[in-house]
Amino acid sequence: MSGIFSPGKLMLTSEYFAMDGALVLAVPTRLGQEFYFREKDNGESLIFWEAYHQNKLWLRAVIDYNNWQVKETNIPSGAEFILKTLQNVQSLSETKFKNSFTYHLKTNLQFPADFGLGSSSTLMTNLAEWAQVDPFHLNKISLGGSGYDIAVAKEKAAVLYQSMPEIKYEKVNFNPSFKNELIFIHLNQKQDSREGISLYKSKNKSKNKVDEFSDLTRKILLCNELENFSELMVIHEQKISDFIEIPAVKSRLFIDCPVFVKSLGAWGGDFVMSSKFDGFKDYFWGKGFNTIFEWSEIIDS
């Protein structure tokens, strides 16, 4: 089987405001999603789909793409999502699912599903590369979202990304001199971003507010000292907290932490970023957060 790989992502700046065109800085993770494919011209119109999670099979489905029906599956809801996504692939592609071919398609998500590193965006990017279609368009009609995660998966690099007035992004070399001082802590839960997004959308936003986060992103990208970077992280957290009227993660969980703690992506779950201090592992372990990564362990730079 031939294969494709797309990395996961971590969103460092402009969470929520990304949807209104604020400049985003996002970085790729070492782990991502693999996609394998084999096609056979045998007069049948079938898709044999296997989805693995850390090399363990969790979803299988046989789909008749002449009639777009799930013939067999172990998880009906999962199979329906795959069916609809592959229908979208068919509508965009000039070649896939057009003839009586049998397709054997296999995915393997390398990271735990509750890490929030982009199980959907890596799938969309892999499918788009395979079918030679626009990953942003496929993602838009299948899932929605700002699309920054698609840019990271597509470029396999750190990006500066803007979704409005049109999608615009560029690869950047975000490799700060203090990167070995940064740590990433998992909050033991997968955050459903829909509630936070709904709250954000209910509030009035000015262009000036969006521009504030774009300016912060530019400053953060150019930081060459941990002290300055930490100060900008604190400012960023407070601005988001004030706007969405949700307490920042540090005030909720790490009030006595001697350094900054910043949410990455939707607030309330997934990962936060901080920096090392004396006894940092014991501190976070003592609060029940045992999954801690250093930069080189999680970021692909």
N, C-alpha and C positions, 0 to 999 in steps of 0.2 A: 504493500500500500504506500502511495505517496503521502507526504505530510506537510502541514503548514503549522506555524506556531505564532501566537500573539501574546505579548506580555500583559499582565495586569497593570494596575495604576494606583497611585495615591495622589489625591488632590491637595496641594499645599496651600492654595490661596483662592479667595473669591467664591467660596461655597455659597449657594443660593443665588448670589448676584451674577453668577455665570449665565443664568438664564436670561438676564437682561443686558448681556453684552460686556460685562466686566471681564477684564483680562485675567486669565487663569494660568497659574504655573502648576503643572502636573508632571510627575515622574513615573517611569516604568518600574515594575517590580521584576525580580528574578523569576518568580513563578508566574505562570499564565495558563493558557489552554492550548492543547494540541488538537489537530484535526487531521484525520487520515481518510483517504478516499480511494475507491476502486470502482471503475465503471465497466460494464460489459454489455455489448450489443447482442442480446439474446431474444429479442422479440417480446419481452415483458416490460411492464411499466411499474416497477416496484422500487421502493427505497427500504433498505435494511439499515435501521438507525440503532447505534449503540452508544450510550453516553456513560462514561466512566468518571468516577470521582476519586481522585488519588488512586488510580488503577483498579478500582473496584466498580463493577457494573452496577448502575442504579436505575437506568432507564433503557428499555429496548422497545422498538416499535417496528412494525412492518406497515408501510404506507403504499397504497395504490394511488399513484399520482395521475392516472387517467381520470379517476373520479374523485380524487382527493378524499380518500376514506382510510381510516386507521383499521387495518385488518387484524392486527395483533398488538398487544402491549401489556406491560405490567403496571404502568402508571397512566391511566387515561388522561388526566389533566396535563401531564408533561408531554404526552404524545400529541395532544391537541395544539399545544404551543408550538411544537416543532413542525407540525403540519402547516399551521398558518404562516410560520416563518419561511418554510420552504416554498409555499405558494407565492410569497412575496419575491423570493429568489427567482422563481419561474417567470414572474411578471416583468422582472428587470433584466433577466439574462437573455442573450441571443441564442444560447446553446443548451443550457441545463433544463432537464425535464421536458424536452421538446420532442424527443423520439422514444422509441420503445427500448430503452436501455434499463438495465438493472444497476442501481447505485448502492454500494456498500459504504456507508458513512459512519465514522467513529470519532468521538470526541473524548478527551481526557482532561478534566479540570485538575490542575496540579495543587491547588491550595484549598484549604477548608472552605466550604460554602459560606460560613458565617464571617469570613474575613472581609467581605465586601470589596474585593480587589478587582471585580469586573468580570464575573462569570458570563453575563449577557453581552457585554461589549466585546469581549474576546471571541465569543461565538459569532457575533455579527461580522466582525472583521475577518475571521477565518473563512466564513461562508462567502463573503464578498470577494475575497482574494481568489478563492477557488472558482467562483462563477464569473469573475471579472466584471463585477458591478461596483457601483459607488457605495462604499460602506456607510457613509453618512445618510444616504437616501434609504438604504435597507434598514438602518437603525431607526430612522425617523418613522417609517411606515410600520415597523414591527414593534417598537418600544417607546420612542420619544426620548426626551432628555436633551441636554445642551450639546452633547457630542464630543466633549473634551476627551472622554475615555476612549472613543473611537480613534481620535487623533494620536493618542499615545500608543494604542495597540497597532495602528497602521504604520507609524514611523519607528516604533520600537526605540523610542528616545524621549527625553524630557521635551516638553513643548510649552510654548506660550500660545494660548488659544483664546479666540473670541468667537462667539456664536452670532453676534448681531453687529451691524445690519445684515451681514452675510458671514458665513463660516470663513474664518481666516486663522491660520496658525503657522508657526515656524518651529523647527527644531532648535533647541538651545543647549548649550553646554552648562548645565547646572551641576557643578561639581565643587561645592564650597570647601575652602581650606579647612573648615572646622567640622566637616561631615562626620568624622569619627567621634565627635562629641554628641551627636544627635542619636536619639533612641525613639523607637516606635512601640507603643504599648497597645495591645488589643483589649477591648473592654468587655470581652466575654459574651458579646451579643451582636447579632446582625441587625443593623438599623434599617427599618423600612422608611425610606426617605419621603414617601408620599405625604405623610402628615406634616412634616416640616415644610415641604414645598408648598402645600396648600396654605399653611399659615403665612409663609413668605408672600405668596401671590395675593393674599387678602390685604396686604399693606400697600400704601401709596409710596412709590419710589420716584425720586428725581434723578435726572441725568447726573447731577452733581454727586449724588450718593454712589452711583455706579462708577463714576470717574474716580472717586476716592479709593475704591478697591483696585482699580487698574493702576493707579499711582503707587499704592502699597505693593502690588505685585512687582512692578518695575524696580522698586527700591529693594525688595527682598531678593530679587534675582541678582542684583549687583552687590549684595552684602559680602564683605570679606572678613568680618569680625563677628564672633559669636555673640558678643554683648549687644551689638547693634541689631543683629538678627533676632535676638530674644526680645528686645524692646519692640520691634515691629510685630512680632507674633502676639505680644500682649495687646498692642493697639488694635490689631486685626480682630482678635477674639472679642474685645470689648465693643468694638463697632458692630459686629454681628449680633452680640448679645443685646445691646441696646435697641437694635432695630427689630429683631424678631421677638424680643421680650422673653427670652429663655435664658436662665442662668448659664454662664459659661461652665464648661466641664471642670475646670479647676475649682471653682467655688462650690460645685456640687460634690465632687469626689476627692479632690486633692488640695483642700484649702490650706494645708500646712506644708505643701511642697515648696522647696526653696527656689525653684526655677519655673520657667514658663511651662504650661501645658496647653497645647492647641488641638482642637478638633480637626480632623481631616475628612472633608465631605460632610454629609448630612449629620446633624448633631444628634447625639444620644447613643451612638453605638460605633461599631467598627474600630478604627484605630485613632489614637491620638499621638502627637509628636511632642517630645520633650528633650531635655539635654541631661547629660550625666552629672551627677554630684556624688559626694561621698555617701556610700551606702544606698545608692539608688535602687539596686535590685532588691535589697531587703525591704526598702520602703514600699515599692509597688507590690512585691510578693505579700507583704504584711496586710495590704488592703485587698488581697484576693485576685490581683492581676498578675498572672504567672507567665504570660506570653509577651516577652520583651525581645525585640530585635535591635541590633545595631545596624547602622547604615549599610555596611557591606553585606549583611546577611539578607536584607530584603530589597534594597534598591539596586537596580541594574544600571550602573553608571561607568 
